[in-house]
Amino acid sequence: MKSRHPARRPLARIGLIGLLLPAALGSAAQSPPAESEAADDIAEVASVVPLNERPLARSREDAVKPEPLMPVRQPKPLASGFDVALFEAMAQDLVANQRVPGLAMAIVHNGQVLSARGYGITDVKSAEPVDAHTVFRLASLSKSFAGTITGLLVSEGALRWDSHVVDYMPSLRFSDPSAAQQLTVADVLSHRVGLGRNTYDRDIERNADYHDLVQRLSAAPMTCQPGNCYAYQNVAFSLIGDVVFATSGQFFSEAVSRRIFKPLGMNDASYGLEGIQASPRWAKPHVRAGGGWTSLMPKPTYYRLAPAAGVNASIADMAQWMLGQTGHRPDVLPAPLLATLQAPIVGTPPEMRNSSWRRDRLEAAGYGLGWRVFDYSGERVVFHGGAVQGYRGLMAMMPERDLGIVVLWNSESSLPSGLMPTILDRAIGLPPQRWLDVDPNIELLHAQRSPAPAHTPSGGSTTHRAAATPE
């Protein structure tokens, strides 16, 4: 049964204002895009503090005034049941007998990489082991990079969160003549464009050109005015790439590479089909075939939407991404920027019903700037998932515990999805729940073999070891 926390104000009721903290971004004065209440959106404002300490609703006039960030607090410790080697054993069990062909997992805590390893194989037709530098397609995990590169431009004053997209794309048109004039940068990154859910995704799947679909937005039905409702997008989300190009003079993928990949040491990361195919080792996508798996060549379709779904990266890269997003690379990603990106803007209650762990664990759900934000049994979790043919991935952070987790795999199986809630539960000490279909004897066997402390770092040797049985 889902636990209840009456003292906590649910995230589904929080509003826009926590996003835009003028003092936090320093160089550029900010003011929030217009926001009005929708049926399942907002009723109070959010600030960048833990969910259970959010202030009561303020007037819009008070909310837009500059305010300082809350002081950094000492992270809460991980619960005693948090055992990295056990999670590695679970991951290994998932690839046993090719239940899934290949998988990679990273766990970071307090600025250290506790584990970043590969399991299984890259391709059932050519069984090379997945290792820490095997590249996977990230699908919608790419959206966090789009929000971050935009935030870097905002933080240096090159544009504003409330800048209008039409100022950078003068030809942009919607079916409502006034809508394009209203659309802001923050609206795009928080999926508040006003279009129906996943507008033109089916056309992308039929190999339609992105630029042609942007022109066709003028004929797409609108469900609300920009900023007034949430509906997940891929085509419209990718408008942010045009804004980044117009602002920086660099192609979107080049800007991310120069400002994020290279300084963070994400040396395996790339954009696009050409990028993954040029990787020294990459995981092929797999789909069901008879009683097993068959590998495919990746489709170019969603790669055409670089901001929404264009990134390729290894688990070693994603460990560095988690370190950056958890505040341990302020030279690249300053803390005020992270606080802004990871603050919820709009409520997304349907996200609480998408899977068994969400139904049981989530008390509220929202979306920020390229990140989902959940109330996970009283803990703030910053999250995103992604899926495209033959690839899936999940990443999550618990900011108050300074924990980051990424799981990537190269098949359409949903089996590894249970790793994420399993690890989150152990981090906060919830009673074990069977989210993951692995050998129930693993925990007993591991306890007999490995008496090491629960959260002892795995060390450098396991960070790059491929497909090894846990010691």
C-alpha positions in Angstrom: 0.0 0.0 0.0 1.3 3.5 -0.8 2.4 5.4 2.2 1.0 8.8 2.9 2.8 11.9 4.2 0.2 14.5 5.2 2.8 17.1 6.2 4.3 17.2 2.7 2.8 19.5 0.0 2.5 17.5 -3.2 4.6 18.4 -6.2 1.7 18.1 -8.6 0.3 21.3 -7.1 3.5 23.4 -7.4 3.9 26.2 -9.8 6.3 28.0 -12.1 8.1 30.4 -10.0 10.7 28.1 -8.5 12.2 27.8 -11.9 13.4 31.3 -12.4 15.6 32.5 -9.6 17.2 35.9 -10.7 19.8 35.9 -8.0 20.8 32.3 -8.8 21.7 33.0 -12.4 23.5 36.2 -11.6 24.4 37.8 -14.9 21.0 38.0 -16.5 17.9 39.4 -14.9 15.0 37.0 -15.2 11.3 37.1 -15.2 9.0 34.1 -15.6 6.9 33.3 -18.6 3.2 33.8 -18.0 1.5 30.8 -16.3 -2.1 30.2 -15.6 -3.7 27.3 -13.7 -4.8 24.3 -15.7 -6.9 21.5 -14.4 -4.0 19.2 -13.4 -1.2 21.8 -13.2 -0.5 24.3 -10.5 -1.9 25.8 -7.3 1.2 26.9 -5.4 4.8 28.0 -6.1 8.0 26.0 -5.8 11.3 27.1 -4.6 14.6 25.2 -4.7 14.4 23.5 -1.4 13.3 20.0 -0.4 9.7 19.2 -1.1 8.6 18.9 2.5 9.9 22.4 3.2 8.4 24.3 0.3 6.7 27.6 1.2 3.0 28.2 1.0 1.7 29.9 -2.1 2.6 33.5 -2.6 1.2 36.1 -4.8 2.7 36.2 -8.3 4.1 39.6 -7.6 6.0 38.4 -4.6 7.1 35.2 -6.3 9.0 37.0 -9.1 11.1 39.0 -6.7 14.8 37.9 -6.5 15.6 35.6 -3.6 18.8 33.9 -2.5 19.3 30.2 -2.8 18.9 28.1 0.3 22.3 27.2 1.9 23.8 23.9 0.8 23.1 21.3 3.4 25.0 18.2 4.3 23.6 15.3 2.3 21.6 12.7 4.2 23.4 9.4 4.4 22.3 6.4 2.4 20.5 3.7 4.3 22.4 0.7 5.6 20.9 -1.6 3.0 22.5 0.2 0.1 24.9 -2.3 -1.4 26.5 -1.5 -4.7 27.9 -5.0 -5.2 24.4 -6.4 -4.7 23.1 -4.1 -7.4 25.9 -5.2 -9.7 24.9 -8.8 -9.1 21.3 -8.0 -10.0 22.5 -6.4 -13.2 24.6 -9.4 -14.1 21.6 -11.7 -13.5 19.5 -9.7 -16.0 21.9 -10.5 -18.8 22.2 -14.2 -17.9 21.0 -16.4 -20.7 20.4 -13.3 -22.8 17.3 -12.3 -20.9 18.5 -8.9 -22.2 21.5 -8.8 -24.5 23.5 -6.0 -22.9 23.2 -3.5 -20.1 25.3 -0.8 -18.4 24.9 0.8 -15.0 26.5 3.7 -13.1 26.1 4.7 -9.5 27.6 7.9 -8.1 27.5 9.2 -4.6 29.2 12.1 -2.8 31.2 13.0 -5.9 32.6 9.4 -6.3 31.8 6.9 -9.0 30.9 3.8 -7.0 30.3 1.7 -10.1 30.3 2.2 -13.9 30.2 -1.2 -15.6 28.9 -3.1 -18.5 27.1 -6.5 -18.5 26.3 -8.8 -21.3 27.0 -8.3 -25.0 26.8 -5.6 -27.6 25.3 -7.8 -30.3 23.8 -11.3 -30.3 25.3 -11.8 -33.8 28.8 -10.7 -32.7 29.2 -11.3 -28.9 31.6 -8.6 -27.8 31.2 -7.8 -24.1 29.6 -4.5 -23.0 32.1 -2.4 -21.0 32.2 1.0 -19.4 33.0 2.6 -22.8 30.4 0.8 -24.9 28.2 3.5 -26.4 24.4 3.4 -26.2 21.7 5.5 -27.8 20.2 7.7 -25.1 16.8 8.5 -26.8 14.9 11.0 -24.5 17.6 11.1 -21.9 19.0 13.6 -24.4 16.5 16.2 -23.2 18.5 16.9 -20.1 21.5 18.0 -22.2 19.2 20.4 -24.2 18.0 22.0 -21.0 21.5 22.3 -19.7 23.1 23.9 -22.8 20.3 26.4 -22.9 20.8 27.1 -19.2 24.5 27.8 -19.8 23.5 30.4 -22.4 21.0 31.9 -20.0 23.5 32.1 -17.2 25.9 34.0 -19.3 23.2 36.5 -20.5 23.0 35.3 -24.1 19.2 34.8 -23.8 16.5 34.6 -21.1 14.2 31.9 -20.0 11.3 34.2 -20.9 12.8 35.0 -24.3 10.3 34.4 -27.1 11.2 31.7 -29.5 9.9 33.7 -32.5 12.7 36.2 -31.9 15.1 33.5 -33.0 12.8 31.8 -35.5 10.8 34.6 -37.1 9.0 32.2 -39.5 7.5 30.1 -36.7 3.7 29.8 -36.9 1.0 28.0 -35.0 -2.7 27.5 -35.9 -3.5 30.2 -33.4 -1.9 33.3 -34.9 -0.9 34.7 -31.4 0.5 31.5 -30.0 3.9 31.7 -31.7 4.4 35.2 -30.3 3.8 33.9 -26.8 6.0 30.8 -26.8 9.1 31.1 -24.6 12.3 29.2 -24.2 11.1 27.8 -20.8 7.8 26.7 -22.4 9.6 24.6 -25.0 11.9 22.9 -22.4 9.0 22.2 -20.0 6.7 20.8 -22.7 4.2 23.7 -22.4 4.1 24.5 -26.1 0.3 24.2 -26.2 0.2 21.4 -28.8 -1.3 18.0 -28.4 0.9 15.2 -27.0 3.7 14.0 -29.2 2.7 16.2 -32.2 4.1 14.8 -35.4 6.0 11.9 -33.8 4.4 9.5 -36.2 5.6 11.5 -39.1 9.2 11.4 -37.7 8.8 7.6 -37.5 7.9 7.7 -41.2 11.2 9.5 -42.0 9.7 13.0 -42.2 12.2 15.9 -42.2 12.3 18.0 -39.0 12.3 21.3 -40.9 9.3 20.3 -42.9 7.4 19.4 -39.7 8.3 22.8 -38.1 6.6 24.4 -41.1 3.6 22.1 -40.5 3.2 23.3 -36.9 1.1 26.1 -38.4 -1.6 23.5 -39.1 -1.3 21.4 -35.9 -4.3 21.6 -33.5 -3.6 23.4 -30.2 -5.0 22.4 -26.9 -4.1 25.5 -25.0 -2.1 28.7 -25.2 1.7 28.3 -24.7 2.6 28.1 -21.0 -0.9 27.0 -19.9 -0.7 23.2 -20.1 1.7 20.3 -20.3 2.0 17.8 -23.2 5.2 15.9 -24.0 6.8 16.7 -27.3 9.8 15.7 -29.4 9.4 17.8 -32.6 8.4 21.0 -30.8 11.0 20.4 -28.0 13.6 20.4 -30.7 12.9 24.0 -31.5 15.4 24.7 -28.7 18.1 23.6 -31.1 17.3 26.4 -33.5 17.3 28.9 -30.6 20.8 27.6 -29.4 22.1 28.0 -33.0 20.7 31.5 -33.4 22.1 32.5 -30.0 25.5 30.9 -30.0 26.3 30.7 -33.7 27.1 27.0 -33.2 25.2 24.0 -34.4 23.3 22.5 -31.4 25.4 19.3 -31.3 28.6 21.3 -31.6 27.6 23.6 -28.7 26.8 20.6 -26.4 30.0 18.9 -27.4 32.1 22.0 -26.6 30.3 23.2 -23.5 29.3 19.9 -21.9 30.9 16.7 -23.3 34.5 17.8 -23.5 34.8 19.7 -20.3 33.0 17.0 -18.3 35.3 14.3 -19.8 32.4 12.6 -21.7 34.9 11.3 -24.2 32.7 8.6 -25.8 29.7 10.9 -26.3 28.4 12.0 -29.6 25.3 13.0 -31.6 23.5 11.3 -34.4 23.7 8.1 -36.3 27.1 8.9 -37.7 28.3 9.5 -34.2 27.3 6.1 -32.8 28.5 4.2 -35.9 31.9 5.9 -35.5 32.3 4.8 -31.9 35.0 2.1 -31.4 32.5 0.0 -29.5 28.7 0.4 -29.5 25.7 -1.6 -28.5 23.4 -2.6 -31.3 19.7 -2.3 -30.7 17.7 -5.5 -30.3 14.1 -6.5 -30.8 12.2 -9.7 -30.2 12.6 -12.4 -32.7 11.0 -15.8 -32.1 12.1 -16.9 -28.7 15.1 -14.6 -28.5 16.6 -11.4 -29.8 17.8 -10.1 -33.2 20.0 -7.0 -33.6 19.2 -4.2 -36.0 20.9 -1.1 -37.4 19.7 2.0 -35.6 17.1 4.0 -37.4 17.9 7.6 -38.2 14.4 8.9 -37.5 14.6 10.4 -34.0 18.3 11.3 -34.5 16.8 14.1 -36.7 15.6 15.6 -33.4 19.0 16.2 -31.8 17.8 18.1 -28.7 15.0 15.6 -28.0 16.7 12.3 -28.8 20.1 12.7 -30.4 22.8 11.8 -27.8 24.9 8.7 -27.7 27.0 8.0 -24.6 28.7 5.3 -22.7 28.1 4.5 -19.0 31.5 6.1 -18.2 30.2 9.2 -19.8 26.9 9.0 -17.9 28.7 8.7 -14.6 30.4 12.0 -15.4 27.0 13.5 -16.3 25.6 12.4 -13.0 28.6 13.9 -11.2 28.1 17.2 -13.0 24.3 17.2 -12.4 24.8 16.4 -8.7 26.9 19.5 -8.3 30.5 18.1 -8.3 31.6 20.0 -11.4 30.8 23.6 -10.7 33.5 24.7 -13.1 31.2 23.4 -15.9 27.7 23.3 -14.3 27.3 25.9 -11.6 25.0 25.1 -8.7 22.5 27.9 -9.3 22.0 26.6 -12.8 21.4 23.1 -11.6 18.9 24.3 -9.1 17.0 26.1 -11.8 17.1 23.1 -14.3 15.9 20.6 -11.6 13.1 22.7 -10.2 9.6 21.5 -11.2 7.5 24.0 -13.2 4.3 22.1 -14.2 2.5 19.2 -12.6 2.4 15.9 -14.6 0.0 13.6 -12.5 -0.3 11.0 -15.3 3.4 10.1 -14.7 2.3 8.6 -11.4 0.5 5.8 -13.1 2.9 4.6 -15.8 4.3 1.6 -14.0 3.9 -0.4 -10.8 6.7 1.4 -8.9 5.4 4.8 -9.9 1.9 3.9 -8.8 3.2 2.7 -5.4 6.0 5.1 -4.7 5.2 8.5 -6.3 3.2 11.0 -4.3 3.5 13.7 -7.0 5.2 14.4 -10.4 6.2 17.4 -12.3 8.5 18.6 -15.2 11.3 21.1 -15.1 13.7 22.0 -17.8 14.6 18.7 -19.5 14.1 16.8 -16.2 11.2 15.2 -14.5 10.9 15.8 -10.8 9.2 13.2 -8.5 8.2 13.0 -4.9 9.3 9.4 -4.3 8.0 8.4 -0.9 9.0 11.7 0.5 12.3 12.1 -1.3 12.8 14.5 -4.2 14.0 12.5 -7.3 15.1 14.2 -10.5 14.5 11.7 -13.3 14.2 11.0 -17.0 13.6 7.9 -19.1 14.1 7.2 -22.8 13.2 4.6 -25.3 13.6 4.2 -29.0 13.6 1.0 -31.1 15.9 -1.5 -29.4 17.3 0.9 -26.8 16.0 2.0 -23.4 17.4 3.9 -20.4 16.7 5.5 -17.1 18.5 8.0 -14.9 17.7 9.4 -11.5 19.2 11.6 -8.9 18.3 12.0 -5.2 19.8 15.5 -4.6 19.3 15.4 -0.8 21.4 12.2 -0.7 23.8 13.3 -3.4 23.1 10.1 -5.3 22.9 9.5 -9.1 22.0 6.4 -11.0 21.9 5.5 -14.7 20.8 2.3 -16.3 21.1 1.8 -20.1 20.3 -1.4 -22.1 20.2 -2.4 -25.8 16.8 -4.1 -26.1 13.1 -3.3 -26.0 12.7 -5.4 -22.8 11.2 -3.7 -19.8 13.0 -6.1 -17.3 15.8 -3.8 -16.3 13.4 -1.0 -15.4 13.0 -2.5 -11.9 16.7 -1.8 -11.1 16.0 1.9 -10.6 13.3 1.7 -7.9 15.2 -1.2 -6.3 18.2 1.1 -5.8 16.1 4.1 -4.8 14.3 2.0 -2.2 17.6 0.8 -0.7 19.0 4.3 -0.7 16.2 5.6 1.6 15.7 2.4 3.6 12.2 1.3 2.4 11.2 -2.3 2.9 12.3 -4.5 0.0 9.8 -4.7 -2.9 10.1 -7.1 -5.8 10.4 -4.6 -8.6 13.0 -6.7 -10.4 12.6 -10.2 -11.8 16.0 -11.7 -10.8 17.0 -14.8 -8.9 15.5 -14.4 -5.4 18.6 -16.2 -4.0 21.0 -13.5 -5.2 20.7 -11.4 -2.1 21.3 -14.4 0.2 24.2 -15.6 -1.9 25.7 -12.2 -2.1 25.4 -11.7 1.7 27.4 -15.0 2.1 30.1 -14.0 -0.3 30.5 -10.3 0.3 30.6 -9.0 3.9 31.9 -5.6 2.8 30.2 -2.4 4.1 27.0 -1.5 2.3 28.2 1.5 0.5 31.9 1.0 0.1 33.0 2.3 -3.4 33.8 -0.4 -5.9 37.1 1.3 -6.8 38.8 1.8 -10.1 39.2 -1.8 -11.0 35.4 -2.5 -11.3 34.7 0.8 -13.0 36.0 -0.5 -16.3 35.6 -4.2 -16.0 33.3 -5.8 -18.5 30.7 -8.5 -17.9 32.4 -9.9 -14.8 30.7 -12.0 -12.2 30.4 -10.0 -8.9 33.1 -11.0 -6.4 
